Amino acid sequence: MAVDLPLAMIAATVKIEQPQPGGNLTILGAGFLVNDPKPDGTPRLVLVTAGHVFQNMAGPVAYIDYRLPQPGGGWKLSPQPLPIRAGASLLWVKDPVEDVAAIAVQAPPEIARAAIPLSWLADAADYTDLGIQPGDEMLALGYPDGYGANPEGFPVLSAGRVASYPLVTVQTYLRFMLDARTYPGDSGGPVFLASAVQRRPGSPLAGTPYVTGLVAKVAEKYDWAFVIESTAIRRAIGLLDRAPPPAATDPQGFTLLPSPPAGSPAAADAKP
């Protein structure tokens, strides 16, 4: 059964924010949820974003803006706390080369079900087999200047084409340019193929959903985005198994904290 990739990625994408002291500034970015069980098979939900989104947040707790389905239909925006620091310890891991961060999170079942499988993240071989090249159309999701598509907090979709060459040539430098309108607040949002069935005729991978990377840096003046390839995302997620960060415990479990101030201007997830 073919996957409606844009809808699946919209469901998995969330806003990450942290109000700053004084209530007149919010550091923010985008991220998306990945289903990545631990090596022993224990379920694990991972939030992926750009590393500088967390680095720019000096406080110990960020918020994930979840969208909770309501019994009568529709959704309710529900900002939930996400500990990102415990004293001097970081609770997230960052790829040693690229601007990618990953953190294990807890979420209500209806949110966890929206996470994409790790297998959707293209690896280096997939890039070659898919024949991805300049001019191929890709889609991106995020929160431009902190805005969602509606009050329920759904992300904004933008489209663009691969604008640089070559792709996946140096394993330590995994990024390309996308000719797409992106803005501060889009950092960390997923980038994926515009169609799961668009690949070359006869390709055995036709119909397979592929996430190709995440937005790491935006160049508003030129309508460009610098995209970190999904190979680096896989590498960052793998660090959770090799050197898991210390856990932040909450005796109350999954609890709702007060929402960030409404209408607070967003900090440029800091244009890196």
Backbone hydrogen bonds, N-H to C=O, Kabsch-Sander energy under -0.5 kcal/mol:
donor,donor_aa,acceptor,acceptor_aa,energy
3,V,207,G,-0.5
5,L,3,V,-1.6
8,A,4,D,-2.4
9,M,5,L,-2.7
10,I,6,P,-2.3
11,A,7,L,-2.1
12,A,8,A,-1.2
13,T,9,M,-0.9
13,T,10,I,-0.8
14,V,31,G,-2.7
15,K,65,D,-0.6
16,I,29,G,-2.8
17,E,63,Y,-2.2
18,Q,27,I,-2.3
20,Q,25,L,-3.2
23,G,20,Q,-2.2
26,T,265,P,-1.5
27,I,18,Q,-2.2
28,L,267,A,-0.7
29,G,16,I,-2.2
30,A,187,S,-3.2
31,G,14,V,-2.0
32,F,48,V,-1.9
33,L,12,A,-2.1
34,V,46,V,-3.0
35,N,116,I,-3.4
36,D,34,V,-0.9
36,D,44,R,-2.1
38,K,42,T,-3.0
41,G,38,K,-2.6
45,L,105,V,-0.6
46,V,34,V,-2.7
46,V,44,R,-0.5
47,L,103,I,-3.1
48,V,32,F,-2.6
48,V,46,V,-0.5
49,T,101,A,-2.0
50,A,30,A,-0.5
51,G,99,D,-0.8
53,V,50,A,-1.3
54,F,50,A,-0.8
55,Q,51,G,-2.1
56,N,52,H,-2.0
57,M,54,F,-1.4
58,A,56,N,-0.9
62,A,82,L,-2.8
63,Y,17,E,-2.6
64,I,80,Q,-2.8
65,D,15,K,-2.6
65,D,63,Y,-0.5
66,Y,64,I,-1.3
66,Y,78,S,-1.7
68,L,66,Y,-0.6
68,L,76,K,-2.7
70,Q,74,G,-2.4
73,G,70,Q,-2.2
76,K,68,L,-2.3
78,S,66,Y,-3.4
80,Q,64,I,-2.9
82,L,62,A,-3.0
84,I,60,P,-3.1
85,R,60,P,-1.6
86,A,89,S,-2.7
89,S,86,A,-2.0
91,L,84,I,-2.4
93,V,102,A,-2.7
95,D,100,V,-2.3
100,V,98,E,-2.0
101,A,49,T,-2.8
102,A,93,V,-2.3
103,I,47,L,-1.8
105,V,45,L,-2.8
111,I,108,P,-1.2
112,A,108,P,-2.5
113,R,109,P,-2.2
114,A,111,I,-1.5
115,A,112,A,-1.5
116,I,33,L,-2.2
118,L,35,N,-1.3
120,W,117,P,-2.0
121,L,118,L,-2.1
122,A,120,W,-0.7
122,A,211,V,-2.2
127,Y,123,D,-1.9
128,T,124,A,-1.5
129,D,125,A,-3.0
130,L,126,D,-3.1
131,G,127,Y,-0.8
131,G,128,T,-0.6
132,I,127,Y,-1.6
135,G,162,V,-2.2
136,D,133,Q,-2.0
138,M,160,G,-3.1
139,L,192,F,-3.0
140,A,158,S,-2.7
141,L,190,P,-1.7
142,G,156,V,-1.5
143,Y,185,G,-1.3
145,D,184,P,-3.9
146,G,143,Y,-2.8
147,Y,144,P,-2.2
149,A,154,F,-3.5
153,G,150,N,-2.0
156,V,142,G,-3.0
158,S,140,A,-2.6
160,G,138,M,-2.4
161,R,179,D,-0.9
162,V,136,D,-2.3
163,A,177,M,-3.1
164,S,177,M,-0.6
170,V,173,Y,-0.5
171,Q,169,T,-0.5
173,Y,170,V,-1.5
174,L,172,T,-0.5
175,R,173,Y,-0.9
176,F,227,V,-2.3
178,L,225,A,-2.9
179,D,161,R,-3.0
180,A,178,L,-1.7
180,A,223,D,-0.6
182,T,180,A,-0.8
186,D,183,Y,-2.4
188,G,215,V,-3.6
189,G,186,D,-2.5
191,V,213,G,-2.8
192,F,139,L,-2.4
193,L,210,Y,-1.9
194,A,137,E,-1.7
198,Q,195,S,-1.1
200,R,130,L,-0.5
203,S,200,R,-2.2
206,A,203,S,-1.5
207,G,196,A,-2.5
208,T,205,L,-2.2
211,V,120,W,-3.2
212,T,191,V,-1.7
212,T,210,Y,-0.5
213,G,191,V,-1.7
214,L,228,I,-1.8
215,V,189,G,-2.4
216,A,226,F,-2.8
217,K,226,F,-1.4
219,A,224,W,-2.6
222,Y,219,A,-1.5
223,D,219,A,-0.9
223,D,220,E,-0.8
224,W,219,A,-1.6
225,A,178,L,-2.0
226,F,217,K,-3.2
227,V,176,F,-3.5
227,V,225,A,-0.6
228,I,214,L,-2.6
229,E,174,L,-2.3
229,E,227,V,-0.5
230,S,212,T,-1.9
232,A,229,E,-1.3
233,I,229,E,-0.9
234,R,230,S,-2.6
235,R,231,T,-1.8
236,A,232,A,-2.2
237,I,233,I,-2.5
238,G,234,R,-2.1
239,L,235,R,-0.8
239,L,236,A,-0.9
240,L,236,A,-0.5
240,L,237,I,-1.5
241,D,238,G,-1.2
242,R,238,G,-1.3
243,A,239,L,-2.6
249,T,247,A,-0.7
253,G,250,D,-2.4
255,T,253,G,-0.9
257,L,255,T,-0.5
264,S,261,P,-1.4
267,A,26,T,-5.4
269,D,267,A,-3.9
